[in-house]
Amino acid sequence: MTRLAGKNALVTGGARGIGRAIVEAFVREGAKVAVADLLADQAEETAAALGDAAMAVEMNVTDAASIASGVAAVEAKWGGIDILVNNAGVFDMAPIAEITPEMYRRQFDVNVGGTIFVTQKVVEGMKTRGKGGAIINFSSQAGRRGEPNIILYCSTKAAVISITQSMALEFAKDKIRVNAIAPGVIDTPMWDVVDGLFAKYDHLPKGEKKKQVGLAVPLGHMGSPDEIADPVVFLASDDARYVTAQTLNVDGGNWMS
Ligand SMILES: NC(=O)c1ccc[n+]([C@@H]2O[C@H](COP(=O)([O-])OP(=O)(O)OC[C@H]3O[C@@H](n4cnc5c(N)ncnc54)[C@H](O)[C@@H]3O)[C@@H](O)[C@H]2O)c1
């Protein structure tokens, strides 16, 4: 169980939900992990529970100065970053008549811009060290097809699939692999937001959408954060040394490709 021994990782959005499960799985596999999140207190708490193998970094993935200082802090402490997980993301939904420029910018700045600009900074160091690396981006089953009232989130997650392909081709010569995960419905704090918005727009009782989506999964249940973290470990490890430019569906069978 030490597939990531000797590796240093940075996980954005690592304070809770899927990100936290990835941080914990990476540490179990022998890595040191920087928990980078807007939620500074929760990032500290997640890192503190893991002792010397983890450090907390307050980072806003939409802010260039915050990205630069967070990445610099990790490089200064551990000498470099071998694995980057661009997991930070936000969900929102509304019919097109209610979409505002602010909603558009927030979704794209976090889900798309965050993926691009954190990668830009981390790859600088990976290239300088010349030891290659692994990057895992976060798409979604929502990036595989559109959904009513979810124009913004779906399009950001479709963009992540494309970004993953372009980055993989650009960085291949530097032995930096880039892949993405497309989760299905995963039981995290994000689902409180999702369920509340479906209650509003689809006129459902609170909790109903969450129940429905779990029952509709071919494997019969909503995913747990651990069920996403394990495939992320695979993509980060040398077991996936010949895998790049791919988006892996991890969704209990919801989407087939
Ligand atoms: N939960 C699901 O069903 C599901 C499905 C498909 C894809 N995803 C994707 O998986 C990823 C993780 O989702 P989750 O369910 O764990 O969500 P979550 O809301 O539980 O956690 C997201 C984390 O990202 C952090 N974050 C948000 N904006 C940030 C910013 N600007 N800078 C730094 N950190 C920021 C939050 O503080 C939080 O800790 C997201 O990219 C999400 O879109 C989730």
The ligand as an SDF file (V2000), in Angstrom:
LIG
                    3D

 44 48  0  0  0  0  0  0  0  0999 V2000
  -20.2860   15.3840   -5.5540 N   0  0  0  0  0  0  0  0  0  0  0  0
  -20.6230   15.0300   -6.7800 C   0  0  0  0  0  0  0  0  0  0  0  0
  -21.6740   14.3910   -7.0090 O   0  0  0  0  0  0  0  0  0  0  0  0
  -19.7370   15.3830   -7.9510 C   0  0  0  0  0  0  0  0  0  0  0  0
  -20.0550   14.8450   -9.1970 C   0  0  0  0  0  0  0  0  0  0  0  0
  -19.2690   15.1360  -10.2920 C   0  0  0  0  0  0  0  0  0  0  0  0
  -18.1620   15.9510  -10.1400 C   0  0  0  0  0  0  0  0  0  0  0  0
  -17.8580   16.4820   -8.9270 N   0  0  0  0  0  0  0  0  0  0  0  0
  -16.6830   17.3520   -8.8390 C   0  0  0  0  0  0  0  0  0  0  0  0
  -15.7940   16.8390   -7.8630 O   0  0  0  0  0  0  0  0  0  0  0  0
  -15.0640   17.9010   -7.2610 C   0  0  0  0  0  0  0  0  0  0  0  0
  -15.2040   17.8350   -5.7330 C   0  0  0  0  0  0  0  0  0  0  0  0
  -16.5820   17.9390   -5.4270 O   0  0  0  0  0  0  0  0  0  0  0  0
  -17.2040   17.6960   -3.9700 P   0  0  0  0  0  0  0  0  0  0  0  0
  -18.4980   17.0230   -4.1910 O   0  0  0  0  0  0  0  0  0  0  0  0
  -16.2020   17.1090   -3.0720 O   0  0  0  0  0  0  0  0  0  0  0  0
  -17.5090   19.2150   -3.5910 O   0  0  0  0  0  0  0  0  0  0  0  0
  -17.4940   19.9920   -2.1610 P   0  0  0  0  0  0  0  0  0  0  0  0
  -18.2860   21.2280   -2.3770 O   0  0  0  0  0  0  0  0  0  0  0  0
  -17.9010   19.0680   -1.1060 O   0  0  0  0  0  0  0  0  0  0  0  0
  -15.9490   20.3500   -2.0100 O   0  0  0  0  0  0  0  0  0  0  0  0
  -15.3450   21.2470   -2.9210 C   0  0  0  0  0  0  0  0  0  0  0  0
  -14.1440   21.8820   -2.2580 C   0  0  0  0  0  0  0  0  0  0  0  0
  -13.6100   22.8600   -3.1780 O   0  0  0  0  0  0  0  0  0  0  0  0
  -13.2990   24.0220   -2.4450 C   0  0  0  0  0  0  0  0  0  0  0  0
  -13.3180   25.2170   -3.3100 N   0  0  0  0  0  0  0  0  0  0  0  0
  -14.3870   25.7770   -3.9220 C   0  0  0  0  0  0  0  0  0  0  0  0
  -14.0080   26.9050   -4.5510 N   0  0  0  0  0  0  0  0  0  0  0  0
  -12.6710   27.0620   -4.3200 C   0  0  0  0  0  0  0  0  0  0  0  0
  -11.7260   28.0250   -4.7070 C   0  0  0  0  0  0  0  0  0  0  0  0
  -12.0680   29.1050   -5.4250 N   0  0  0  0  0  0  0  0  0  0  0  0
  -10.4510   27.8720   -4.2950 N   0  0  0  0  0  0  0  0  0  0  0  0
  -10.0870   26.8040   -3.5410 C   0  0  0  0  0  0  0  0  0  0  0  0
  -10.9460   25.8530   -3.1520 N   0  0  0  0  0  0  0  0  0  0  0  0
  -12.2310   25.9890   -3.5350 C   0  0  0  0  0  0  0  0  0  0  0  0
  -14.3840   24.0990   -1.3720 C   0  0  0  0  0  0  0  0  0  0  0  0
  -14.0200   24.9770   -0.3190 O   0  0  0  0  0  0  0  0  0  0  0  0
  -14.5080   22.6450   -0.9620 C   0  0  0  0  0  0  0  0  0  0  0  0
  -13.6100   22.3050    0.0640 O   0  0  0  0  0  0  0  0  0  0  0  0
  -15.6300   19.1890   -7.8760 C   0  0  0  0  0  0  0  0  0  0  0  0
  -14.8130   19.6110   -8.9460 O   0  0  0  0  0  0  0  0  0  0  0  0
  -16.9860   18.7580   -8.3870 C   0  0  0  0  0  0  0  0  0  0  0  0
  -17.4540   19.5800   -9.4400 O   0  0  0  0  0  0  0  0  0  0  0  0
  -18.6240   16.2130   -7.8230 C   0  0  0  0  0  0  0  0  0  0  0  0
  1  2  1  0
  2  3  2  0
  2  4  1  0
  4  5  1  0
  4 44  2  0
  5  6  2  0
  6  7  1  0
  7  8  2  0
  8  9  1  0
  8 44  1  0
  9 10  1  0
  9 42  1  0
 10 11  1  0
 11 12  1  0
 11 40  1  0
 12 13  1  0
 13 14  1  0
 14 15  2  0
 14 16  1  0
 14 17  1  0
 17 18  1  0
 18 19  2  0
 18 20  1  0
 18 21  1  0
 21 22  1  0
 22 23  1  0
 23 24  1  0
 23 38  1  0
 24 25  1  0
 25 26  1  0
 25 36  1  0
 26 27  1  0
 26 35  1  0
 27 28  2  0
 28 29  1  0
 29 30  1  0
 29 35  2  0
 30 31  1  0
 30 32  2  0
 32 33  1  0
 33 34  2  0
 34 35  1  0
 36 37  1  0
 36 38  1  0
 38 39  1  0
 40 41  1  0
 40 42  1  0
 42 43  1  0
M  CHG  2   8   1  16  -1
M  END
$$$$
